[in-house]
Amino acid sequence: MAFDLHDIEVLEGNEEVETEAYFTALQKAINSLEAWKFQGSYGRAMMEAIKAGYCALGRSSTRDYYGNRIPSRTDVEPGTKGSLEFVRTSMGDDWANMIEGVE
């Protein structure tokens, strides 16, 4: 399922959800190349989740609002921040498999 209004409500804090649902919504935002062009708080939240190992970079590279290139998860070295391997190391196999399956 693609990034939608429900996911925006979750990320804005307008709907209380479990941790897994929050990071699923965030991963959908990351994967949806357009969310990188939203207000700054979205980009900061997405980058923090990537740096902490909760989420991976998207399947395709994109550009943010300012024109900065956001690499894809395959553009970074395996095991480094943004890769699925980093998520696997940080959060475990089940979590990484969930993140990998987010569309």
VMD Tcl script that builds the backbone (N, CA, C; Angstrom):
set m [mol new atoms 309]
animate dup $m
set s [atomselect $m all]
$s set {name element resname resid chain x y z} {
  {N N MET 1 A 0.841 -1.178 0.000}
  {CA C MET 1 A 0.000 0.000 0.000}
  {C C MET 1 A 0.889 1.245 0.000}
  {N N ALA 2 A 0.550 2.203 -0.806}
  {CA C ALA 2 A 1.339 3.424 -0.961}
  {C C ALA 2 A 1.101 4.409 0.187}
  {N N PHE 3 A 2.002 5.346 0.327}
  {CA C PHE 3 A 1.908 6.422 1.310}
  {C C PHE 3 A 0.627 7.208 1.054}
  {N N ASP 4 A -0.184 7.411 2.100}
  {CA C ASP 4 A -1.484 8.056 1.905}
  {C C ASP 4 A -1.836 8.977 3.068}
  {N N LEU 5 A -3.042 9.503 3.042}
  {CA C LEU 5 A -3.500 10.441 4.067}
  {C C LEU 5 A -3.451 9.829 5.467}
  {N N HIS 6 A -3.785 8.562 5.594}
  {CA C HIS 6 A -3.721 7.896 6.902}
  {C C HIS 6 A -2.294 7.931 7.455}
  {N N ASP 7 A -1.314 7.679 6.592}
  {CA C ASP 7 A 0.087 7.713 7.028}
  {C C ASP 7 A 0.481 9.114 7.474}
  {N N ILE 8 A -0.006 10.131 6.786}
  {CA C ILE 8 A 0.270 11.516 7.189}
  {C C ILE 8 A -0.314 11.775 8.574}
  {N N GLU 9 A -1.531 11.314 8.822}
  {CA C GLU 9 A -2.161 11.477 10.134}
  {C C GLU 9 A -1.311 10.808 11.221}
  {N N VAL 10 A -0.784 9.624 10.933}
  {CA C VAL 10 A 0.076 8.909 11.894}
  {C C VAL 10 A 1.338 9.721 12.159}
  {N N LEU 11 A 1.996 10.185 11.108}
  {CA C LEU 11 A 3.254 10.912 11.265}
  {C C LEU 11 A 3.066 12.271 11.921}
  {N N GLU 12 A 1.916 12.869 11.712}
  {CA C GLU 12 A 1.620 14.162 12.336}
  {C C GLU 12 A 1.247 14.004 13.810}
  {N N GLY 13 A 1.047 12.763 14.262}
  {CA C GLY 13 A 0.672 12.523 15.649}
  {C C GLY 13 A -0.807 12.669 15.908}
  {N N ASN 14 A -1.607 12.727 14.847}
  {CA C ASN 14 A -3.058 12.879 14.987}
  {C C ASN 14 A -3.759 11.556 15.268}
  {N N GLU 15 A -3.027 10.480 15.150}
  {CA C GLU 15 A -3.585 9.157 15.417}
  {C C GLU 15 A -2.551 8.372 16.205}
  {N N GLU 16 A -2.950 7.869 17.356}
  {CA C GLU 16 A -2.022 7.087 18.163}
  {C C GLU 16 A -1.937 5.675 17.637}
  {N N VAL 17 A -0.707 5.217 17.429}
  {CA C VAL 17 A -0.482 3.878 16.904}
  {C C VAL 17 A 0.686 3.236 17.637}
  {N N GLU 18 A 0.824 1.950 17.456}
  {CA C GLU 18 A 1.963 1.216 18.019}
  {C C GLU 18 A 3.240 1.630 17.277}
  {N N THR 19 A 4.371 1.358 17.882}
  {CA C THR 19 A 5.670 1.706 17.308}
  {C C THR 19 A 5.830 1.151 15.896}
  {N N GLU 20 A 5.469 -0.109 15.702}
  {CA C GLU 20 A 5.619 -0.745 14.394}
  {C C GLU 20 A 4.818 0.000 13.323}
  {N N ALA 21 A 3.603 0.395 13.637}
  {CA C ALA 21 A 2.758 1.116 12.672}
  {C C ALA 21 A 3.350 2.490 12.349}
  {N N TYR 22 A 3.926 3.152 13.336}
  {CA C TYR 22 A 4.551 4.454 13.095}
  {C C TYR 22 A 5.712 4.316 12.110}
  {N N PHE 23 A 6.605 3.350 12.364}
  {CA C PHE 23 A 7.764 3.204 11.489}
  {C C PHE 23 A 7.391 2.618 10.126}
  {N N THR 24 A 6.298 1.879 10.052}
  {CA C THR 24 A 5.793 1.436 8.750}
  {C C THR 24 A 5.338 2.646 7.945}
  {N N ALA 25 A 4.605 3.561 8.583}
  {CA C ALA 25 A 4.168 4.787 7.907}
  {C C ALA 25 A 5.378 5.618 7.480}
  {N N LEU 26 A 6.382 5.672 8.339}
  {CA C LEU 26 A 7.584 6.436 8.007}
  {C C LEU 26 A 8.326 5.791 6.839}
  {N N GLN 27 A 8.407 4.458 6.816}
  {CA C GLN 27 A 9.070 3.778 5.702}
  {C C GLN 27 A 8.303 4.003 4.405}
  {N N LYS 28 A 6.976 4.023 4.481}
  {CA C LYS 28 A 6.182 4.342 3.282}
  {C C LYS 28 A 6.529 5.739 2.780}
  {N N ALA 29 A 6.681 6.682 3.711}
  {CA C ALA 29 A 7.047 8.053 3.326}
  {C C ALA 29 A 8.417 8.064 2.661}
  {N N ILE 30 A 9.356 7.346 3.224}
  {CA C ILE 30 A 10.710 7.266 2.660}
  {C C ILE 30 A 10.662 6.680 1.253}
  {N N ASN 31 A 9.891 5.625 1.084}
  {CA C ASN 31 A 9.803 4.952 -0.218}
  {C C ASN 31 A 9.093 5.789 -1.272}
  {N N SER 32 A 8.190 6.677 -0.818}
  {CA C SER 32 A 7.392 7.467 -1.762}
  {C C SER 32 A 8.186 8.668 -2.211}
  {N N LEU 33 A 8.974 8.667 -3.065}
  {CA C LEU 33 A 9.922 9.720 -3.416}
  {C C LEU 33 A 9.430 11.140 -3.189}
  {N N GLU 34 A 8.139 11.376 -3.191}
  {CA C GLU 34 A 7.595 12.729 -3.043}
  {C C GLU 34 A 7.656 13.245 -1.601}
  {N N ALA 35 A 7.623 12.367 -0.616}
  {CA C ALA 35 A 7.608 12.816 0.781}
  {C C ALA 35 A 8.877 13.576 1.158}
  {N N TRP 36 A 9.967 13.358 0.430}
  {CA C TRP 36 A 11.201 14.082 0.704}
  {C C TRP 36 A 11.056 15.575 0.384}
  {N N LYS 37 A 10.020 15.936 -0.335}
  {CA C LYS 37 A 9.798 17.337 -0.698}
  {C C LYS 37 A 8.827 18.031 0.252}
  {N N PHE 38 A 8.318 17.312 1.259}
  {CA C PHE 38 A 7.398 17.892 2.240}
  {C C PHE 38 A 8.159 18.803 3.194}
  {N N GLN 39 A 7.427 19.379 4.141}
  {CA C GLN 39 A 8.036 20.261 5.137}
  {C C GLN 39 A 9.205 19.582 5.849}
  {N N GLY 40 A 10.106 20.378 6.364}
  {CA C GLY 40 A 11.348 19.897 6.949}
  {C C GLY 40 A 11.213 18.851 8.027}
  {N N SER 41 A 10.137 18.897 8.812}
  {CA C SER 41 A 9.998 17.928 9.897}
  {C C SER 41 A 9.894 16.498 9.370}
  {N N TYR 42 A 9.335 16.330 8.179}
  {CA C TYR 42 A 9.253 14.988 7.586}
  {C C TYR 42 A 10.645 14.477 7.237}
  {N N GLY 43 A 11.413 15.289 6.560}
  {CA C GLY 43 A 12.765 14.881 6.191}
  {C C GLY 43 A 13.619 14.578 7.406}
  {N N ARG 44 A 13.484 15.398 8.441}
  {CA C ARG 44 A 14.259 15.157 9.667}
  {C C ARG 44 A 13.837 13.851 10.324}
  {N N ALA 45 A 12.539 13.591 10.396}
  {CA C ALA 45 A 12.045 12.346 11.002}
  {C C ALA 45 A 12.502 11.136 10.194}
  {N N MET 46 A 12.446 11.252 8.867}
  {CA C MET 46 A 12.875 10.130 8.024}
  {C C MET 46 A 14.367 9.866 8.204}
  {N N MET 47 A 15.183 10.913 8.217}
  {CA C MET 47 A 16.631 10.724 8.380}
  {C C MET 47 A 16.981 10.188 9.765}
  {N N GLU 48 A 16.291 10.644 10.796}
  {CA C GLU 48 A 16.553 10.123 12.140}
  {C C GLU 48 A 16.237 8.630 12.225}
  {N N ALA 49 A 15.130 8.216 11.609}
  {CA C ALA 49 A 14.756 6.790 11.618}
  {C C ALA 49 A 15.776 5.956 10.847}
  {N N ILE 50 A 16.301 6.510 9.767}
  {CA C ILE 50 A 17.328 5.810 8.983}
  {C C ILE 50 A 18.619 5.709 9.787}
  {N N LYS 51 A 19.035 6.805 10.397}
  {CA C LYS 51 A 20.274 6.816 11.182}
  {C C LYS 51 A 20.198 5.878 12.383}
  {N N ALA 52 A 19.006 5.763 12.982}
  {CA C ALA 52 A 18.829 4.909 14.156}
  {C C ALA 52 A 18.634 3.438 13.789}
  {N N GLY 53 A 18.448 3.158 12.502}
  {CA C GLY 53 A 18.283 1.770 12.071}
  {C C GLY 53 A 16.868 1.244 12.106}
  {N N TYR 54 A 15.883 2.130 12.306}
  {CA C TYR 54 A 14.486 1.714 12.282}
  {C C TYR 54 A 13.980 1.564 10.856}
  {N N CYS 55 A 14.507 2.372 9.943}
  {CA C CYS 55 A 14.062 2.380 8.548}
  {C C CYS 55 A 15.277 2.338 7.634}
  {N N ALA 56 A 15.034 1.927 6.394}
  {CA C ALA 56 A 16.070 1.919 5.361}
  {C C ALA 56 A 15.769 3.034 4.368}
  {N N LEU 57 A 16.773 3.394 3.605}
  {CA C LEU 57 A 16.536 4.315 2.507}
  {C C LEU 57 A 15.535 3.698 1.544}
  {N N GLY 58 A 14.980 4.494 0.652}
  {CA C GLY 58 A 14.007 4.002 -0.307}
  {C C GLY 58 A 14.633 3.114 -1.375}
  {N N ARG 59 A 13.782 2.535 -2.192}
  {CA C ARG 59 A 14.249 1.646 -3.257}
  {C C ARG 59 A 14.890 2.414 -4.413}
  {N N SER 60 A 14.550 3.681 -4.546}
  {CA C SER 60 A 15.093 4.525 -5.612}
  {C C SER 60 A 15.644 5.807 -4.997}
  {N N SER 61 A 16.631 6.373 -5.638}
  {CA C SER 61 A 17.156 7.657 -5.162}
  {C C SER 61 A 16.186 8.761 -5.574}
  {N N THR 62 A 16.292 9.892 -4.887}
  {CA C THR 62 A 15.422 11.030 -5.176}
  {C C THR 62 A 16.131 12.306 -4.760}
  {N N ARG 63 A 15.435 13.405 -4.796}
  {CA C ARG 63 A 15.970 14.688 -4.332}
  {C C ARG 63 A 15.002 15.283 -3.317}
  {N N ASP 64 A 15.551 15.975 -2.332}
  {CA C ASP 64 A 14.699 16.623 -1.343}
  {C C ASP 64 A 14.259 17.997 -1.851}
  {N N TYR 65 A 13.558 18.719 -1.011}
  {CA C TYR 65 A 13.024 20.038 -1.353}
  {C C TYR 65 A 14.112 20.985 -1.848}
  {N N TYR 66 A 15.317 20.857 -1.291}
  {CA C TYR 66 A 16.422 21.753 -1.619}
  {C C TYR 66 A 17.278 21.261 -2.784}
  {N N GLY 67 A 16.900 20.113 -3.340}
  {CA C GLY 67 A 17.661 19.569 -4.467}
  {C C GLY 67 A 18.780 18.633 -4.080}
  {N N ASN 68 A 18.934 18.360 -2.779}
  {CA C ASN 68 A 19.958 17.428 -2.331}
  {C C ASN 68 A 19.583 16.011 -2.744}
  {N N ARG 69 A 20.551 15.246 -3.194}
  {CA C ARG 69 A 20.295 13.875 -3.610}
  {C C ARG 69 A 20.157 12.978 -2.386}
  {N N ILE 70 A 19.084 12.190 -2.359}
  {CA C ILE 70 A 18.863 11.174 -1.335}
  {C C ILE 70 A 19.139 9.836 -2.014}
  {N N PRO 71 A 20.173 9.111 -1.592}
  {CA C PRO 71 A 20.497 7.851 -2.272}
  {C C PRO 71 A 19.461 6.762 -1.991}
  {N N SER 72 A 19.500 5.732 -2.774}
  {CA C SER 72 A 18.648 4.564 -2.518}
  {C C SER 72 A 19.374 3.630 -1.553}
  {N N ARG 73 A 18.669 2.647 -1.052}
  {CA C ARG 73 A 19.276 1.683 -0.128}
  {C C ARG 73 A 20.356 0.848 -0.799}
  {N N THR 74 A 20.312 0.727 -2.115}
  {CA C THR 74 A 21.356 -0.028 -2.810}
  {C C THR 74 A 22.518 0.856 -3.228}
  {N N ASP 75 A 22.392 2.175 -3.082}
  {CA C ASP 75 A 23.489 3.089 -3.380}
  {C C ASP 75 A 24.505 3.152 -2.249}
  {N N VAL 76 A 24.106 2.727 -1.056}
  {CA C VAL 76 A 25.022 2.763 0.092}
  {C C VAL 76 A 25.626 1.374 0.302}
  {N N GLU 77 A 26.755 1.329 0.955}
  {CA C GLU 77 A 27.429 0.060 1.217}
  {C C GLU 77 A 26.590 -0.806 2.154}
  {N N PRO 78 A 26.514 -2.109 1.893}
  {CA C PRO 78 A 25.797 -3.005 2.810}
  {C C PRO 78 A 26.353 -2.866 4.230}
  {N N GLY 79 A 25.457 -2.792 5.190}
  {CA C GLY 79 A 25.862 -2.660 6.589}
  {C C GLY 79 A 25.987 -1.234 7.076}
  {N N THR 80 A 25.933 -0.264 6.153}
  {CA C THR 80 A 26.011 1.134 6.566}
  {C C THR 80 A 24.605 1.705 6.723}
  {N N LYS 81 A 24.509 2.844 7.385}
  {CA C LYS 81 A 23.215 3.487 7.625}
  {C C LYS 81 A 22.466 3.659 6.304}
  {N N GLY 82 A 21.198 3.277 6.327}
  {CA C GLY 82 A 20.370 3.366 5.137}
  {C C GLY 82 A 20.185 2.035 4.434}
  {N N SER 83 A 21.069 1.080 4.699}
  {CA C SER 83 A 20.955 -0.237 4.064}
  {C C SER 83 A 20.044 -1.148 4.887}
  {N N LEU 84 A 19.475 -2.138 4.219}
  {CA C LEU 84 A 18.656 -3.115 4.944}
  {C C LEU 84 A 19.501 -3.914 5.936}
  {N N GLU 85 A 20.756 -4.134 5.608}
  {CA C GLU 85 A 21.641 -4.859 6.516}
  {C C GLU 85 A 21.834 -4.095 7.825}
  {N N PHE 86 A 21.894 -2.760 7.735}
  {CA C PHE 86 A 22.017 -1.942 8.941}
  {C C PHE 86 A 20.754 -2.059 9.794}
  {N N VAL 87 A 19.593 -2.054 9.155}
  {CA C VAL 87 A 18.332 -2.246 9.877}
  {C C VAL 87 A 18.330 -3.609 10.545}
  {N N ARG 88 A 18.778 -4.626 9.818}
  {CA C ARG 88 A 18.825 -5.997 10.357}
  {C C ARG 88 A 19.725 -6.069 11.591}
  {N N THR 89 A 20.888 -5.420 11.524}
  {CA C THR 89 A 21.820 -5.408 12.654}
  {C C THR 89 A 21.241 -4.628 13.831}
  {N N SER 90 A 20.588 -3.513 13.538}
  {CA C SER 90 A 20.058 -2.639 14.583}
  {C C SER 90 A 18.807 -3.195 15.254}
  {N N MET 91 A 17.905 -3.752 14.446}
  {CA C MET 91 A 16.569 -4.101 14.944}
  {C C MET 91 A 16.228 -5.594 14.870}
  {N N GLY 92 A 17.033 -6.364 14.172}
  {CA C GLY 92 A 16.772 -7.802 14.071}
  {C C GLY 92 A 16.113 -8.188 12.756}
  {N N ASP 93 A 16.101 -9.489 12.507}
  {CA C ASP 93 A 15.589 -10.020 11.244}
  {C C ASP 93 A 14.113 -9.738 11.022}
  {N N ASP 94 A 13.281 -9.952 12.035}
  {CA C ASP 94 A 11.842 -9.757 11.855}
  {C C ASP 94 A 11.529 -8.317 11.474}
  {N N TRP 95 A 12.158 -7.375 12.165}
  {CA C TRP 95 A 11.924 -5.956 11.879}
  {C C TRP 95 A 12.396 -5.628 10.462}
  {N N ALA 96 A 13.613 -6.080 10.102}
  {CA C ALA 96 A 14.157 -5.790 8.769}
  {C C ALA 96 A 13.268 -6.383 7.671}
  {N N ASN 97 A 12.743 -7.581 7.903}
  {CA C ASN 97 A 11.848 -8.192 6.924}
  {C C ASN 97 A 10.568 -7.375 6.782}
  {N N MET 98 A 10.054 -6.842 7.905}
  {CA C MET 98 A 8.858 -6.006 7.851}
  {C C MET 98 A 9.152 -4.748 7.026}
  {N N ILE 99 A 10.272 -4.082 7.315}
  {CA C ILE 99 A 10.647 -2.849 6.614}
  {C C ILE 99 A 10.862 -3.126 5.131}
  {N N GLU 100 A 11.490 -4.232 4.825}
  {CA C GLU 100 A 11.743 -4.576 3.422}
  {C C GLU 100 A 10.441 -4.784 2.653}
  {N N GLY 101 A 9.406 -5.262 3.333}
  {CA C GLY 101 A 8.136 -5.529 2.684}
  {C C GLY 101 A 7.231 -4.321 2.530}
  {N N VAL 102 A 7.609 -3.187 3.122}
  {CA C VAL 102 A 6.780 -1.975 3.022}
  {C C VAL 102 A 6.892 -1.412 1.612}
  {N N GLU 103 A 5.745 -1.135 1.027}
  {CA C GLU 103 A 5.715 -0.576 -0.345}
  {C C GLU 103 A 5.711 0.917 -0.318}
}
mol reanalyze $m
mol bondsrecalc $m
mol representation Tube
mol addrep $m
